[in-house]
């Protein structure tokens, strides 16, 4: 039987600093470029999106701080676009960065 790693802290966010997942680290990483999260080939969330260049049912081109992000597929639907975070659902067949 192995001992489990336990770290007790009075400050709830302090334990995340051990793993490099603190809020300050997340904010510093977002300044370097966009943050993308893909959920299979059905949904993508992009933080750091400045706007939409082109949008159709099968093609989506997003403006990023340095370049653009192109999504190809079918049945695209923009679920939300708040601030610099956009969520797109559909069948994604390719993702391309253009600098």
Secondary structure in CASP SS format (residue, H / E / C, confidence):
PFRMAT SS
TARGET T0000
AUTHOR 0000-0000-0000
METHOD secondary structure of the structure
MODEL  1
X C 1.00
X C 1.00
X C 1.00
X C 1.00
X C 1.00
X C 1.00
X C 1.00
X C 1.00
X C 1.00
X C 1.00
X C 1.00
X C 1.00
X C 1.00
X H 1.00
X H 1.00
X H 1.00
X H 1.00
X C 1.00
X C 1.00
X C 1.00
X C 1.00
X C 1.00
X H 1.00
X H 1.00
X H 1.00
X H 1.00
X H 1.00
X H 1.00
X H 1.00
X H 1.00
X H 1.00
X H 1.00
X C 1.00
X C 1.00
X E 1.00
X E 1.00
X E 1.00
X E 1.00
X E 1.00
X C 1.00
X C 1.00
X C 1.00
X E 1.00
X E 1.00
X E 1.00
X E 1.00
X E 1.00
X C 1.00
X E 1.00
X E 1.00
X E 1.00
X E 1.00
X E 1.00
X E 1.00
X E 1.00
X C 1.00
X C 1.00
X C 1.00
X E 1.00
X E 1.00
X E 1.00
X E 1.00
X E 1.00
X E 1.00
X C 1.00
X C 1.00
X E 1.00
X E 1.00
X E 1.00
X E 1.00
X E 1.00
X E 1.00
X E 1.00
X E 1.00
X E 1.00
X E 1.00
X E 1.00
X E 1.00
X E 1.00
X E 1.00
X E 1.00
X E 1.00
X C 1.00
X C 1.00
X E 1.00
X E 1.00
X E 1.00
X E 1.00
X E 1.00
X E 1.00
X E 1.00
X E 1.00
X E 1.00
X E 1.00
X E 1.00
X E 1.00
X E 1.00
X E 1.00
X C 1.00
END
